[in-house]
Amino acid sequence: MADSSSLEAVLKRDRALVLAGLVAISMLAWTYLVYLAWEMPRMEMAMPHLQAWGAVDFVLMFAMWSVMMIAMMVPSASPMILTYAAVNRRRREKEETFVSTGTFLLGYLLVWMGFSAVATLAQWGLHTAALLSPKMVSTSPVFGGVLLIAAGIFQWTPLKYTCLTRCRSPLGFFMTEWRDGSWGALRMGLRHGVDCVGCCWVLMALLFVAGVMNLLWIAAIAAFVLIEKVFPHGEVVGRVAGGVLALAGFILLSQAWR
């Protein structure tokens, strides 16, 4: 009985420390995004003169996307990360929990950094095609409408449902995917990252519609992802939102074709 009480106390301490770390990471990422948004007017003055991106531009855009993904996705991944820390502590009480938890988070973030690299290339392509304004907003109603429709339809696809189900069930995920050791933690983090990207990648593409650095739009998408993955009946909310997104896309297209 005493051992059980001691374990519960350790689990509560671990949970508090891991949660504090996740909050700190998220707050730092959001602080950087606010700083970038504050600097946007200066960036807008420079962008019209950029006929082509150089290496520095690619690095800066990749850093922006990476930090944005951390800010948007770490909060919604917190239940999975906290569950991992608790399960790992129960299985390996005598070893360092936080090293493995950090490794799990690293694996998760590596996948989103890969997505950030793809998003950076997509932004470069849109910039080259003059489909983005200096504010990094779509200049084409047709492009914006197609993206909204695609995002709405995706909300109803089997891939979306499968990935979302895995993201919404931390214990179910670890029952089928558990691997011991730091390498196992990294593999599980990578696997969860793949599920998460599979669930949300089209939603992230919507950042091109209202502005890559539009803080309200970023916060709205982040809040929606959190509701979809964590709140009760989140999958229902996601499908309803899919219908709304598709309708908004058709409205935008109809206005563009008038």
C-alpha positions in Angstrom: 0.0 0.0 0.0 2.8 2.4 0.9 4.6 1.5 -2.4 1.4 2.3 -4.3 1.0 5.7 -2.6 4.7 6.4 -3.2 4.3 5.6 -6.9 1.2 7.8 -7.2 3.1 10.7 -5.6 5.9 10.2 -8.1 3.5 10.1 -11.0 1.9 13.3 -9.9 5.3 15.0 -9.6 6.3 13.7 -13.1 3.1 14.9 -14.6 3.5 18.4 -13.1 7.1 18.7 -14.3 6.3 17.4 -17.8 3.3 19.6 -18.1 5.3 22.6 -16.9 7.9 21.8 -19.6 5.3 21.5 -22.3 3.7 24.8 -21.2 7.1 26.5 -21.3 7.9 25.2 -24.8 4.5 26.3 -26.1 4.8 29.7 -24.6 8.3 30.3 -26.0 7.0 29.3 -29.4 4.0 31.6 -29.2 6.2 34.4 -28.0 8.4 34.0 -31.1 5.4 34.0 -33.3 4.1 37.2 -31.7 7.5 38.8 -32.3 7.5 37.8 -36.0 4.0 39.2 -36.4 5.2 42.4 -34.8 8.0 42.5 -37.3 5.8 41.8 -40.3 5.5 45.4 -41.5 9.3 45.5 -41.9 9.3 42.1 -43.6 6.6 43.3 -46.0 8.7 46.2 -47.1 11.5 43.8 -48.0 9.5 41.1 -49.7 8.5 42.9 -52.9 12.2 43.2 -53.7 12.8 39.5 -53.3 12.7 38.2 -56.9 14.0 34.8 -55.7 14.8 33.3 -52.4 18.3 32.8 -51.2 19.6 30.3 -48.7 19.0 32.7 -45.8 15.3 33.1 -46.9 14.8 29.3 -46.9 16.4 29.0 -43.4 14.3 31.8 -42.0 11.1 30.5 -43.4 11.9 26.9 -42.3 12.5 28.3 -38.8 9.2 30.2 -38.8 7.2 27.1 -39.9 9.0 24.9 -37.3 8.3 27.2 -34.5 4.7 27.7 -35.7 4.2 23.9 -35.7 5.6 23.6 -32.2 3.2 26.4 -31.0 0.2 24.9 -32.6 0.7 21.1 -32.1 2.5 20.7 -28.7 -0.7 21.6 -26.7 -2.8 19.1 -28.6 -0.1 16.4 -28.2 0.2 17.0 -24.4 -2.3 14.2 -23.4 -0.2 11.7 -25.4 3.1 12.9 -24.0 1.7 12.9 -20.4 0.4 9.4 -20.9 3.7 8.3 -22.2 5.5 9.7 -19.1 3.1 7.9 -16.7 3.2 4.6 -18.5 7.0 4.8 -18.8 7.3 5.5 -15.1 5.1 2.6 -14.1 7.1 0.2 -16.3 10.6 1.5 -15.3 10.3 3.1 -11.9 14.1 3.1 -11.2 15.2 4.8 -14.4 15.2 8.4 -15.7 11.7 9.1 -17.0 12.3 12.6 -18.4 15.1 11.6 -20.8 12.8 9.1 -22.5 9.9 11.6 -22.4 12.1 14.2 -24.0 13.1 11.6 -26.7 9.4 10.8 -27.4 8.7 14.6 -27.8 11.8 14.9 -30.0 10.5 12.2 -32.4 7.2 13.9 -32.6 8.7 17.3 -33.4 11.1 15.8 -36.0 8.1 14.7 -38.0 6.6 18.2 -37.8 10.0 19.7 -38.8 9.9 17.5 -41.9 6.4 18.9 -42.6 7.8 22.4 -42.0 10.5 21.7 -44.7 7.7 20.7 -47.2 5.6 23.8 -46.2 8.7 26.0 -46.8 9.1 24.6 -50.3 5.4 25.1 -50.9 5.6 28.7 -49.8 8.6 29.2 -52.1 6.6 27.8 -55.0 3.7 30.0 -54.3 5.9 33.0 -53.9 7.6 32.2 -57.2 4.2 31.9 -58.9 3.1 35.2 -57.3 0.2 33.5 -55.5 1.2 35.0 -52.1 1.2 38.6 -51.2 3.9 40.3 -49.1 1.7 39.5 -46.1 2.0 35.8 -47.1 -1.7 35.6 -47.9 -3.2 33.9 -51.0 -3.7 36.4 -53.8 -5.9 34.0 -55.7 -9.6 33.4 -54.6 -9.6 30.3 -56.7 -6.6 28.9 -55.0 -8.0 29.8 -51.6 -11.4 28.3 -52.5 -9.8 25.0 -53.7 -7.8 24.7 -50.5 -10.9 25.2 -48.3 -12.9 22.6 -50.3 -10.0 20.2 -50.1 -9.7 20.7 -46.3 -13.4 20.2 -45.9 -13.5 17.0 -47.9 -10.5 15.6 -46.1 -12.3 15.9 -42.8 -14.6 13.1 -44.0 -12.0 10.7 -45.4 -11.0 7.4 -43.9 -7.4 8.5 -43.5 -8.5 11.5 -41.4 -10.7 9.3 -39.2 -8.0 6.6 -38.7 -5.3 9.2 -37.8 -7.6 11.2 -35.6 -8.8 8.0 -33.7 -5.2 7.1 -32.9 -4.4 10.6 -31.8 -7.5 10.6 -29.5 -6.6 7.3 -27.8 -3.2 7.6 -26.0 -3.6 4.3 -24.1 -4.7 2.5 -27.2 -1.7 3.9 -29.1 0.8 2.7 -26.5 -0.8 -0.8 -26.2 -0.1 -1.4 -29.8 3.1 0.7 -30.4 5.1 0.4 -27.2 8.8 0.0 -27.5 11.3 0.1 -24.6 14.4 2.3 -24.3 15.3 5.6 -25.8 15.3 4.3 -29.3 11.8 2.9 -28.7 10.7 6.3 -27.3 12.0 8.0 -30.5 10.2 5.5 -32.7 7.0 6.0 -30.9 7.3 9.8 -31.1 8.0 9.5 -34.8 4.9 7.2 -35.2 2.7 9.6 -33.3 4.0 12.5 -35.3 3.1 10.7 -38.5 -0.4 10.1 -37.2 -0.7 13.7 -36.2 0.6 15.0 -39.6 -1.8 12.6 -41.4 -4.6 14.1 -39.3 -3.8 17.8 -39.7 -1.7 18.5 -42.7 -4.5 19.9 -44.9 -5.6 22.1 -42.0 -2.1 23.5 -41.9 -2.3 24.3 -45.6 -5.2 26.6 -44.8 -2.6 29.0 -43.3 -1.9 30.1 -46.9 -5.6 31.2 -47.2 -5.8 33.9 -44.5 -2.1 34.5 -43.9 0.8 32.4 -42.8 1.6 34.9 -40.0 -2.0 35.8 -39.2 -2.0 35.2 -35.4 -5.8 35.0 -35.1 -5.9 32.4 -38.0 -3.1 30.4 -36.4 -4.7 30.5 -33.0 -8.1 29.4 -34.5 -6.6 26.4 -36.3 -4.6 25.5 -33.2 -7.7 25.7 -31.1 -9.7 23.6 -33.6 -7.0 20.9 -33.6 -7.0 20.8 -29.8 -10.8 20.5 -29.7 -10.8 17.8 -32.4 -8.1 15.7 -30.7 -8.8 16.2 -27.0 -12.4 17.2 -26.3 -15.4 14.8 -26.2 -17.0 14.2 -29.6 -14.1 16.0 -31.3 -14.4 13.8 -34.3 -18.0 15.0 -34.8 -16.9 18.6 -34.5 -14.2 17.9 -37.1 -16.8 16.6 -39.6 -19.2 19.5 -39.0 -16.2 21.8 -39.5 -15.4 20.0 -42.7 -18.8 20.8 -44.1 -18.4 24.5 -43.1 -15.0 24.7 -44.8 -16.2 23.1 -48.0 -19.2 25.5 -48.1 -16.8 28.5 -47.5 -14.7 27.3 -50.3 -17.6 27.0 -52.8 -18.7 30.5 -51.8 -15.2 31.9 -52.4 -15.1 30.2 -55.8 -18.5 31.4 -56.8 -17.4 35.0 -56.0 -14.2 34.6 -57.9 -16.1 33.4 -61.0 -18.7 36.2 -61.1 
